Amino acid sequence: MSIFAVMKVGRDILCLKRSLLRCLTIAVLVMTCHLTMKGDAVDSLYLIYQNTPAGSAKTEVANKFFHELRQIEFIDTLLHFDNREKHAAIDAHVHYWMSEYYFDQEKYEAALDAGHLAKKVMAATGDEHFMSDVLGCIANGQYRIGNYDDALKTMLEAYKLDKKLNDPELISSDLNTFAAIYLAVQQPEPGIHYIEKAIQIERQLKRPDRLAIRLGMASELYLINNELDKAMAAIDEAYQLDKKSGREEKAAIRLVQKGAILEKMSRLEEAKATINQAMPALERAKATYSLAVAYNQLGSIMFQKNNNAEAIACYKLALEYSIKCGSPKTERTAERGLWETMRETNPPVAMLHLERYTQLNDSMFSRSMSAQFKVMGITSQHMEMTELNEKSEKFNKLVKWGGFTLLALMLMTVAGLFVAWRRNKSALQMQAQTENMRARFFSNITNKLQTPLTVVMDAGQQLLDGGKVTPDESKQLGEMIVNHGKNMLSLVNQLINIDSATISAPDTNVS
């Protein structure tokens, strides 16, 4: 045997050893992660992927990761990469799908971390549709944790890209998220405008699963706008679509939404029965956020029925699920409910729940007020400008292919008048929306004064009953009075300064 043949055999043996060592390393990591992470193979493989150096071994782990997602039916099509693929592109796909997986598991902070990692390496892919998906996932995560300002900025970036791509599916998703932001900041009118556009798109695309989502969003907007008949019609249609398609968890969520409408209609027994009907499916799906919402609603219903014991039990479960999924919105509702239901029977504990509620409320209120102005000032201008640009583009095409100079001039004159009229109309609408927003702002901020005032009054009453509190409790009550006095002063200062505040927006013309 020649020296070259011997060298070739040696190289082959060395490659085989390396392959075996790589497979053994991956197997050990998989076994270790399965033991330490309670058998969640997706989490395990993602951790392995992040700790594997770039190369064929990392690509192999990525393929195992996507195979596992396909096995659990989280993705419909199996993604597969070979060693010729750019590592940055593989990174982007792994991080994005892990972000989607975390979001589905209601681990929103983790979903954001993975989404930001995907965005960071997106430049290597050159795939604008993929970038839109990543931005949408990030925005939804930001929205779910109550970070409305960043959600708005991310959605504007996504919307600009999707209008460029002229993709109706992506545009529909953007409109739905815009509507969700309006819902979060209690501005239903513009939210209804955008979600109705999204519903029109989905009816044309004939996507029942997405249509059900849009209808569910519409029902919540109609609900806070006191259009209860429309809210009920939308949620009934959404429920039938999800039930027909076998989406058990989604259908259960629609029942919880329907329960909220029935409660608003003062049909408390029907509301309770509807929400209880949803509970088994939500428990099976381990949908912690939806369970937190459902138990908060049951607590509210029980409180209205003067059944405080059951209300407390429901609110405690809502609080437990809220902490699990990291939702300050549902945690705030649960804390307030526990204060209301316990203030007569257990004042010291009730005060602790009230203190936590006010902490959450103050934080969320500040962000909500900031988001209200930015949403109105940036998003509305952005969307109106985009609509004008679309009309301008259509008109330019007409002039290009018309061929008749006189007709073109006439059309330009008419178009100019139309654009001027439309701009004036948009300005008037914007002014009306701004005035409405200011009115809501004053209403909201004065309502917010009620909570610290209530704390101060309750604490003062307990101090007056001096024989019933210890010196330590007396000191704690005094600190509460001072802290909430500062909160009230801050709110009053906002009222004094509101007249000098202006709604300004950067240039968002995307043409």
HELIX and SHEET records of a PDB file:
HELIX    1   1 ILE A    3  THR A   36  1                                  34    
HELIX    2   2 ALA A   41  GLN A   50  1                                  10    
HELIX    3   3 SER A   56  GLN A   71  1                                  16    
HELIX    4   4 HIS A   87  ASP A  104  1                                  18    
HELIX    5   5 TYR A  108  LYS A  120  1                                  13    
HELIX    6   6 MET A  122  ALA A  124  5                                   3    
HELIX    7   7 GLU A  128  ARG A  144  1                                  17    
HELIX    8   8 TYR A  148  LEU A  165  1                                  18    
HELIX    9   9 PRO A  168  ALA A  184  1                                  17    
HELIX   10  10 PRO A  188  LEU A  205  1                                  18    
HELIX   11  11 PRO A  208  ILE A  224  1                                  17    
HELIX   12  12 LEU A  228  LYS A  244  1                                  17    
HELIX   13  13 GLU A  248  LYS A  264  1                                  17    
HELIX   14  14 LEU A  268  ALA A  285  1                                  18    
HELIX   15  15 THR A  288  GLN A  304  1                                  17    
HELIX   16  16 ASN A  308  CYS A  325  1                                  18    
HELIX   17  17 PRO A  328  MET A  342  1                                  15    
HELIX   18  18 PRO A  347  LYS A  374  1                                  28    
HELIX   19  19 VAL A  375  THR A  379  3                                   5    
HELIX   20  20 SER A  380  GLY A  402  1                                  23    
HELIX   21  21 THR A  405  LEU A  464  1                                  60    
HELIX   22  22 GLY A  466  LYS A  468  5                                   3    
HELIX   23  23 PRO A  471  ASN A  497  1                                  27    
HELIX   24  24 ILE A  498  SER A  500  5                                   3    
END                                                                             
